[in-house]
Amino acid sequence: MHSVEGLSIISVLIILIAPILLAVSPATAQNNIEETIVLEKARPTIVLVVTIPYGYIVWEEYAQLFQSIGLGSAVYVETAMFGTGFFVSPDGYIITNGHVVNEFGSDLQEKLPLLMSLVNNFAEAYAKAYGTYPSNEELTQLFYQAVDAYVSNKLKIQDYSVDVYVCMGKVVTGLGNIKKCKVARIVEATAFEKEDLALLKIEVSHAPSLVVSSKESVNIGETVWVLGYPGAVTFHDLLSTSTQMLPTITRGMVSGYREKTTGITVLQSDVNVNHGNSGGPMIDSSGEVVAVTSFGSSDPTGSGREVPGFNFFIPAKYVRELMSRNNVDNKQDPIMDLYEEGLRLYYNKHYSAAIEKFQLVKNLNPGFPYVDEYIANAQAAILRGEDVPLESGFNPMMIFVIVGAAVAGVGAAAFIFLRKKAKETRVSAPYRYPVHPVPAQTPVQPQPMQQVEQEPLASTSFKYCWNCGRRIPGDARICPYCGVEQEE
């Protein structure tokens, strides 16, 4: 009976503790931290690319109507298009899509956004002049007439130009704020129908950058991550503008490889992307770029709805070719090593040491994205008493080892105790040939084990030595076990 009770108690202890070890093993926890570091290291390299085509539209057929509602004979039009890009060198080279900077195979497709802008301007001016908006049917008809007029050269777009802006880190929405971002130069761009890549350049030093993979292909089934500014988040009505323009990270796997009708190989993946992700990097578990987001899929029935999970990406080999043609030195600045060291210290709770690394990053590049947030979060953690001094040599992963050893120790003690119990209960009268029945002997009960007196927790305070982890009196200035002075 005693052995069964002992077994029950030990079973309960193991049942209570074992799930903790199974749920968050040291290897799993460390792997999670490593994955987080890879993704967080990549996040500062991501930029919002804003393309603004503009010009003046002269359309003789509608000149009188435009003038009557205050638009003028030459109507100024501009529109803004958003996409994603990423640094590939510390000196400011950026990769994005060709179509993000309005590079298409046909002149008409490049001008369509401005023709749509003309229709929108007309609707606003008409409503201001007459107090009512034109119907959707009227506006649709005007758009198609504008397209036909442009193709037949009856509508002209004068002083056409394209400005490209690159915004780093947390971006404040609004066209006025966008124009405060850095102006980018288009070094080279290939059409959407072809490789759909563009190389941009801005003036910056110590930029956080990604390394483009030298692998010719990625294994089918391999886990990948995509970073970017999906429109579904960027323009969500319920989200605060203070966080709308932060990069989003999505995860998926490589589904296969396909060819575009122009012969360009594309990588297929089920990772979720959306309008605005275009030009963003797809990275592998090492943090290297294996592809660039390009296009998704729409319902083949003609409804125009997007079909999620069937998205296509430009493989890294085309990116390498583009950089090679333009003598781009694809590498990472030493600042990225400092940032990674800071991240590793931060996620292992060495907050004071992490701040030192992040401060070095900030000294080299005052505008390095997200470093201020990490410093602020680390300082808050220190104030909460969560800082693990680096010199203590304490590794948070050791807690799993300690708990695991405790479970093993309890299990071993239980095994010895139960074996001893079983042996004691089996020792009775020696075997004899049966004679007359005798009353069964009552087993001799073992003497109760002496218990070590424990300090009553309510009456005596205690703490743990920050160096060796042993329990010591609360008022001890020096640890009686390791001799290290305690912090007040």
C-alpha positions as CSV (number, residue, x, y, z in Angstrom):
1,M,0.0,0.0,0.0
2,H,2.8,2.4,0.9
3,S,4.6,1.7,-2.4
4,V,1.4,2.5,-4.4
5,E,1.1,5.8,-2.6
6,G,4.7,6.6,-3.3
7,L,4.2,5.7,-6.9
8,S,1.2,7.9,-7.2
9,I,3.0,11.0,-5.7
10,I,6.0,10.6,-8.0
11,S,3.7,10.0,-11.0
12,V,1.9,13.2,-10.2
13,L,5.2,15.1,-10.0
14,I,6.4,13.7,-13.3
15,I,3.1,14.3,-15.0
16,L,3.0,17.9,-13.8
17,I,6.6,18.7,-14.8
18,A,7.2,16.6,-17.9
19,P,4.7,18.5,-20.1
20,I,6.7,21.7,-19.4
21,L,9.8,20.1,-20.6
22,L,8.1,18.5,-23.6
23,A,6.3,21.7,-24.6
24,V,9.3,24.0,-24.5
25,S,12.5,21.9,-24.7
26,P,15.9,23.7,-24.7
27,A,16.4,22.9,-28.4
28,T,12.9,24.1,-29.4
29,A,13.3,27.3,-27.4
30,Q,16.7,28.0,-28.8
31,N,15.5,27.3,-32.3
32,N,12.7,29.7,-31.9
33,I,15.1,32.4,-30.8
34,E,17.4,31.7,-33.7
35,E,14.5,32.0,-36.1
36,T,13.4,35.3,-34.5
37,I,17.0,36.6,-34.8
38,V,17.1,35.8,-38.5
39,L,13.8,37.5,-39.2
40,E,14.5,40.5,-37.0
41,K,17.9,40.9,-38.6
42,A,16.2,41.0,-42.0
43,R,13.5,43.5,-41.1
44,P,15.6,46.7,-41.1
45,T,16.7,45.9,-44.7
46,I,13.1,46.3,-45.9
47,V,12.0,49.6,-47.5
48,L,8.8,51.0,-48.8
49,V,9.1,52.0,-52.4
50,V,6.7,54.8,-53.6
51,T,6.5,55.5,-57.3
52,I,4.8,58.8,-58.4
53,P,4.2,59.1,-62.2
54,Y,3.0,62.6,-63.2
55,G,2.5,64.9,-66.1
56,Y,0.0,67.1,-68.0
57,I,-2.8,65.8,-70.1
58,V,-4.0,67.8,-73.1
59,W,-7.2,66.5,-74.7
60,E,-8.6,68.9,-77.3
61,E,-12.0,67.2,-77.5
62,Y,-12.6,67.8,-73.8
63,A,-10.6,71.0,-73.3
64,Q,-13.7,73.3,-73.1
65,L,-15.5,71.0,-70.5
66,F,-12.3,70.8,-68.4
67,Q,-11.9,74.5,-68.4
68,S,-15.6,75.1,-67.4
69,I,-15.1,73.1,-64.2
70,G,-11.8,74.6,-63.3
71,L,-9.4,71.9,-64.5
72,G,-7.7,74.0,-67.1
73,S,-6.8,73.1,-70.7
74,A,-3.7,71.1,-69.5
75,V,-4.7,68.9,-66.6
76,Y,-2.0,68.1,-64.1
77,V,-2.2,64.4,-63.1
78,E,-0.2,62.3,-60.7
79,T,-0.7,59.1,-58.9
80,A,1.2,57.0,-56.3
81,M,2.0,53.3,-56.4
82,F,3.4,51.4,-53.5
83,G,5.7,48.4,-53.3
84,T,8.5,46.8,-51.3
85,G,12.2,46.8,-51.8
86,F,15.3,45.7,-49.9
87,F,18.9,46.8,-49.6
88,V,21.6,44.6,-51.2
89,S,24.6,46.7,-50.3
90,P,25.7,49.1,-47.5
91,D,26.1,52.0,-49.9
92,G,22.4,52.1,-50.9
93,Y,21.6,49.8,-53.7
94,I,18.1,48.4,-53.5
95,I,16.2,45.6,-55.3
96,T,12.5,45.8,-56.1
97,N,10.2,44.9,-59.0
98,G,10.2,46.5,-62.4
99,H,6.5,47.0,-62.2
100,V,6.8,48.8,-58.9
101,V,8.7,51.6,-60.6
102,N,6.1,51.5,-63.5
103,E,8.2,49.5,-65.9
104,F,6.0,47.5,-68.3
105,G,6.4,46.1,-71.8
106,S,3.9,48.6,-73.3
107,D,3.8,52.4,-73.2
108,L,0.0,52.3,-72.7
109,Q,0.2,50.2,-69.6
110,E,2.7,52.6,-68.1
111,K,0.3,55.5,-68.8
112,L,-2.9,53.9,-67.6
113,P,-2.5,55.1,-64.0
114,L,-2.4,58.7,-65.2
115,L,-5.5,58.2,-67.4
116,M,-7.3,56.9,-64.3
117,S,-6.1,59.9,-62.4
118,L,-7.6,62.2,-65.0
119,V,-11.0,60.5,-64.5
120,N,-10.7,60.9,-60.8
121,N,-9.7,64.6,-61.1
122,F,-12.7,65.2,-63.5
123,A,-15.1,63.6,-61.0
124,E,-13.9,65.8,-58.1
125,A,-14.0,69.0,-60.2
126,Y,-17.4,68.2,-61.6
127,A,-18.9,67.5,-58.1
128,K,-17.4,70.8,-56.9
129,A,-18.9,72.7,-59.8
130,Y,-22.3,71.1,-60.0
131,G,-22.8,69.6,-56.5
132,T,-23.2,66.0,-57.7
133,Y,-20.8,63.3,-58.9
134,P,-21.0,61.8,-62.4
135,S,-22.4,58.3,-62.4
136,N,-20.1,55.3,-62.4
137,E,-21.2,54.5,-66.0
138,E,-20.3,58.0,-67.1
139,L,-16.8,57.8,-65.5
140,T,-16.2,54.3,-66.9
141,Q,-17.1,55.6,-70.4
142,L,-14.8,58.6,-70.0
143,F,-11.9,56.3,-69.0
144,Y,-12.3,54.1,-72.1
145,Q,-12.6,57.2,-74.3
146,A,-9.3,58.5,-72.8
147,V,-7.6,55.2,-73.5
148,D,-8.8,55.3,-77.2
149,A,-7.8,58.9,-77.5
150,Y,-4.2,58.2,-76.1
151,V,-3.8,55.2,-78.5
152,S,-4.9,57.4,-81.5
153,N,-2.7,60.3,-80.3
154,K,-5.7,62.6,-79.8
155,L,-4.8,62.8,-76.1
156,K,-1.3,63.7,-75.2
157,I,0.7,63.4,-71.9
158,Q,3.3,66.2,-71.7
159,D,6.2,66.5,-69.4
160,Y,5.8,62.9,-68.3
161,S,8.1,61.8,-65.5
162,V,8.4,59.3,-62.6
163,D,9.7,60.0,-59.2
164,V,10.7,57.1,-56.9
165,Y,11.0,57.5,-53.1
166,V,12.4,55.0,-50.6
167,C,11.2,55.1,-47.1
168,M,13.0,53.2,-44.3
169,G,11.7,51.9,-41.0
170,K,8.4,53.1,-39.6
171,V,6.8,55.2,-42.3
172,V,4.2,57.9,-41.6
173,T,1.3,57.7,-44.2
174,G,0.3,60.6,-46.4
175,L,1.7,61.8,-49.7
176,G,3.3,64.8,-48.1
177,N,5.2,62.6,-45.7
178,I,6.2,60.2,-48.4
179,K,7.9,63.0,-50.3
180,K,10.1,63.5,-47.3
181,C,11.6,60.1,-47.9
182,K,14.8,59.6,-49.9
183,V,14.7,60.1,-53.6
184,A,15.9,57.1,-55.5
185,R,17.6,56.8,-58.9
186,I,16.5,54.0,-61.2
187,V,19.8,52.3,-62.2
188,E,18.1,49.6,-64.4
189,A,14.7,48.1,-64.7
190,T,13.3,45.2,-66.6
191,A,9.7,44.9,-67.7
192,F,7.0,43.0,-65.7
193,E,6.7,40.6,-68.6
194,K,10.4,39.7,-68.3
195,E,12.4,39.4,-65.1
196,D,10.4,42.1,-63.4
197,L,13.3,43.5,-61.5
198,A,14.6,47.0,-60.8
199,L,17.8,48.2,-59.2
200,L,17.6,51.5,-57.3
201,K,20.2,53.7,-55.7
202,I,19.9,56.1,-52.8
203,E,22.6,58.1,-51.0
204,V,23.3,56.3,-47.6
205,S,26.1,54.7,-45.7
206,H,26.1,51.7,-43.4
207,A,22.7,50.6,-44.7
208,P,21.4,47.2,-43.4
209,S,21.5,44.8,-46.3
210,L,20.6,41.2,-47.3
211,V,22.8,38.7,-49.0
212,V,21.4,37.2,-52.2
213,S,21.7,33.4,-52.2
214,S,24.1,31.8,-54.6
215,K,22.0,28.6,-54.8
216,E,20.6,27.9,-58.2
217,S,17.3,26.7,-56.7
218,V,15.5,26.1,-53.4
219,N,14.2,22.6,-52.5
220,I,10.5,22.0,-52.9
221,G,8.9,21.9,-49.5
222,E,11.5,24.1,-47.9
223,T,10.3,26.7,-45.5
224,V,10.6,30.3,-46.6
225,W,9.6,33.8,-45.3
226,V,8.4,36.9,-47.2
227,L,8.8,40.4,-46.0
228,G,7.0,43.4,-47.3
229,Y,4.2,46.0,-47.1
230,P,0.9,44.1,-48.1
231,G,-1.8,46.5,-49.1
232,A,-4.3,44.5,-47.0
233,V,-2.5,45.8,-43.9
234,T,-1.0,49.0,-45.1
235,F,-4.4,50.5,-46.1
236,H,-6.5,48.7,-43.4
237,D,-9.2,51.2,-42.1
238,L,-9.2,49.7,-38.6
239,L,-5.4,50.0,-38.1
240,S,-3.6,53.0,-36.6
241,T,-1.4,54.9,-39.0
242,S,1.4,54.6,-36.4
243,T,1.8,50.9,-37.2
244,Q,0.2,50.5,-40.7
245,M,3.5,51.1,-42.5
246,L,5.6,48.5,-40.7
247,P,6.9,45.4,-42.7
248,T,4.8,42.3,-42.4
249,I,6.4,38.8,-42.3
250,T,4.6,35.8,-43.7
251,R,5.7,32.2,-43.8
252,G,5.1,29.3,-46.3
253,M,7.0,26.7,-48.3
254,V,8.3,26.3,-51.8
255,S,5.6,24.6,-54.0
256,G,7.5,24.3,-57.3
257,Y,8.9,26.0,-60.3
258,R,7.1,27.3,-63.4
259,E,8.0,29.3,-66.6
260,K,6.4,32.6,-67.7
261,T,5.3,32.8,-71.3
262,T,8.4,34.8,-71.9
263,G,10.6,31.9,-70.8
264,I,11.5,33.4,-67.4
265,T,11.6,30.8,-64.6
266,V,9.5,31.7,-61.5
267,L,9.3,30.0,-58.1
268,Q,5.8,29.1,-56.8
269,S,4.9,29.2,-53.1
270,D,1.9,29.1,-50.9
271,V,3.2,32.0,-48.7
272,N,0.6,34.7,-48.3
273,V,1.4,37.9,-50.2
274,N,-0.8,40.8,-51.3
275,H,-0.6,44.0,-53.5
276,G,2.2,45.9,-51.9
277,N,4.4,42.9,-51.3
278,S,5.7,43.3,-54.8
279,G,9.5,43.6,-54.8
280,G,9.9,42.2,-51.3
281,P,12.5,39.5,-50.5
282,M,11.8,35.8,-49.9
283,I,14.4,34.5,-47.5
284,D,15.4,31.0,-46.3
285,S,16.3,29.9,-42.8
286,S,19.8,31.3,-43.1
287,G,18.4,34.8,-43.9
288,E,19.6,34.8,-47.5
289,V,17.4,36.1,-50.4
290,V,16.2,33.2,-52.5
291,A,13.6,35.0,-54.6
292,V,11.7,38.3,-55.0
293,T,7.9,38.6,-54.9
294,S,6.4,39.3,-58.3
295,F,2.8,38.3,-58.9
296,G,-0.2,36.3,-57.6
297,S,-3.1,34.4,-59.2
298,S,-6.6,35.5,-60.1
299,D,-9.8,33.5,-60.5
300,P,-9.6,31.9,-64.0
301,T,-13.4,32.3,-64.3
302,G,-13.0,36.0,-64.9
303,S,-14.3,37.3,-61.6
304,G,-11.0,39.1,-61.0
305,R,-10.8,37.8,-57.4
306,E,-7.4,36.9,-56.1
307,V,-6.7,33.2,-55.4
308,P,-4.6,32.9,-52.2
309,G,-1.8,30.4,-51.9
310,F,-0.6,30.4,-55.5
311,N,2.0,33.1,-55.8
312,F,5.1,33.5,-57.9
313,F,8.6,34.9,-57.2
314,I,11.6,35.8,-59.3
315,P,14.5,33.4,-58.4
316,A,17.8,34.8,-56.9
317,K,19.8,34.0,-60.0
318,Y,18.1,36.8,-61.9
319,V,18.9,39.2,-59.1
320,R,22.5,38.2,-59.1
321,E,22.7,38.8,-62.9
322,L,21.2,42.3,-62.4
323,M,23.7,43.2,-59.7
324,S,26.6,41.8,-61.7
325,R,25.7,43.9,-64.8
326,N,25.8,47.0,-62.6
327,N,28.9,46.1,-60.5
328,V,26.9,46.0,-57.2
329,D,29.0,44.6,-54.4
330,N,26.4,42.4,-52.6
331,K,27.6,42.2,-49.0
332,Q,26.7,43.2,-45.5
333,D,28.3,46.0,-43.5
334,P,29.9,45.1,-40.2
335,I,27.0,47.1,-38.6
336,M,24.9,44.0,-39.3
337,D,27.2,41.8,-37.2
338,L,26.8,44.3,-34.3
339,Y,23.0,44.4,-34.8
340,E,22.9,40.6,-34.7
341,E,25.0,40.4,-31.6
342,G,22.6,42.9,-30.0
343,L,19.6,40.8,-31.0
344,R,21.2,37.7,-29.6
345,L,21.9,39.4,-26.3
346,Y,18.4,40.9,-26.2
347,Y,16.6,37.6,-26.8
348,N,18.7,35.9,-24.2
349,K,17.7,38.6,-21.6
350,H,21.2,40.2,-21.4
351,Y,19.5,43.6,-21.8
352,S,22.4,45.8,-20.5
353,A,24.9,44.2,-22.9
354,A,22.4,44.4,-25.7
355,I,22.0,48.1,-25.2
356,E,25.7,48.6,-25.7
357,K,25.6,46.8,-29.0
358,F,22.6,48.7,-30.2
359,Q,24.2,52.0,-29.2
360,L,27.2,51.1,-31.4
361,V,24.8,50.5,-34.3
362,K,23.1,53.8,-33.7
363,N,26.5,55.6,-33.6
364,L,27.4,54.3,-37.0
365,N,23.9,54.8,-38.5
366,P,21.6,57.1,-36.5
367,G,18.7,56.2,-38.7
368,F,19.1,52.4,-38.4
369,P,15.5,51.1,-38.3
370,Y,14.0,49.8,-35.1
371,V,17.2,50.1,-33.0
372,D,15.7,52.8,-30.8
373,E,12.7,50.6,-30.1
374,Y,15.0,47.8,-29.0
375,I,17.0,50.1,-26.7
376,A,13.7,51.4,-25.1
377,N,12.4,47.9,-24.6
378,A,15.7,46.7,-23.1
379,Q,15.7,49.7,-20.7
380,A,12.1,48.9,-19.6
381,A,13.1,45.2,-19.0
382,I,16.0,46.3,-16.9
383,L,13.7,48.5,-14.7
384,R,11.5,45.4,-14.3
385,G,14.4,43.5,-12.9
386,E,14.6,41.1,-15.8
387,D,18.2,41.8,-16.9
388,V,20.6,38.8,-16.7
389,P,24.1,40.2,-16.2
390,L,26.4,38.9,-18.9
391,E,29.3,38.3,-16.5
392,S,27.1,35.9,-14.4
393,G,27.5,33.3,-17.0
394,F,23.9,32.3,-16.5
395,N,22.1,31.0,-19.5
396,P,18.3,30.9,-19.5
397,M,18.5,27.6,-21.3
398,M,20.0,26.1,-18.1
399,I,16.7,26.2,-16.4
400,F,15.5,23.4,-18.7
401,V,18.6,21.3,-17.7
402,I,18.0,22.0,-14.0
403,V,14.4,21.0,-14.2
404,G,15.2,18.0,-16.3
405,A,17.8,16.9,-13.8
406,A,15.3,17.4,-11.0
407,V,12.7,15.2,-12.7
408,A,15.4,12.6,-13.4
409,G,16.6,12.8,-9.8
410,V,13.1,12.5,-8.4
411,G,12.4,9.5,-10.7
412,A,15.6,7.8,-9.6
413,A,14.9,8.4,-5.9
414,A,11.4,7.1,-6.4
415,F,12.7,3.9,-8.0
416,I,15.2,3.2,-5.2
417,F,12.5,4.0,-2.6
418,L,9.9,1.8,-4.1
419,R,12.4,-1.1,-4.6
420,K,13.4,-0.8,-0.9
421,K,9.7,-0.7,0.1
422,A,8.9,-3.7,-1.9
423,K,11.8,-5.6,-0.4
424,E,10.8,-4.7,3.1
425,T,7.2,-5.7,2.6
426,R,8.2,-9.1,1.1
427,V,10.4,-10.1,4.1
428,S,8.2,-12.3,6.4
429,A,8.5,-15.8,7.8
430,P,10.8,-18.1,5.8
431,Y,9.1,-20.7,3.6
432,R,8.1,-23.9,5.3
433,Y,6.4,-27.0,4.2
434,P,2.7,-26.6,5.0
435,V,1.5,-28.0,8.3
436,H,-1.4,-26.5,10.1
437,P,-2.7,-23.2,8.9
438,V,-1.4,-20.2,10.9
439,P,-2.6,-16.6,11.0
440,A,-0.9,-14.5,8.4
441,Q,1.9,-12.5,9.9
442,T,1.6,-8.7,9.9
443,P,4.6,-7.2,8.1
444,V,6.9,-5.2,10.3
445,Q,6.4,-1.6,9.4
446,P,9.6,0.3,8.6
447,Q,10.7,3.1,10.9
448,P,9.5,6.5,9.6
449,M,12.3,8.4,7.8
450,Q,13.8,11.3,9.6
451,Q,13.0,14.6,7.9
452,V,15.3,17.5,7.7
453,E,13.8,20.5,9.4
454,Q,13.0,23.2,6.9
455,E,13.1,26.9,7.4
456,P,9.7,28.4,7.8
457,L,9.2,30.6,4.8
458,A,6.9,33.0,6.6
459,S,9.4,33.9,9.4
460,T,12.8,34.0,7.6
461,S,13.4,35.8,4.3
462,F,15.8,34.4,1.7
463,K,17.1,35.1,-1.8
464,Y,19.2,33.4,-4.4
465,C,22.8,34.2,-5.2
466,W,23.1,35.9,-8.6
467,N,26.3,34.0,-9.3
468,C,25.9,30.4,-8.1
469,G,22.1,30.3,-7.8
470,R,22.1,28.9,-4.3
471,R,19.5,29.9,-1.7
472,I,21.0,32.2,0.9
473,P,19.7,34.4,3.8
474,G,17.9,37.5,2.7
475,D,20.2,39.8,4.5
476,A,23.5,38.1,3.3
477,R,25.9,40.5,1.7
478,I,28.3,37.8,0.6
479,C,27.2,34.3,-0.6
480,P,28.4,31.7,2.0
481,Y,28.8,29.2,-0.9
482,C,30.8,31.0,-3.6
483,G,31.9,34.1,-1.7
484,V,30.6,36.5,-4.3
485,E,29.3,39.9,-3.0
486,Q,25.6,40.3,-3.6
487,E,23.9,43.2,-5.3
488,E,21.7,45.4,-3.1
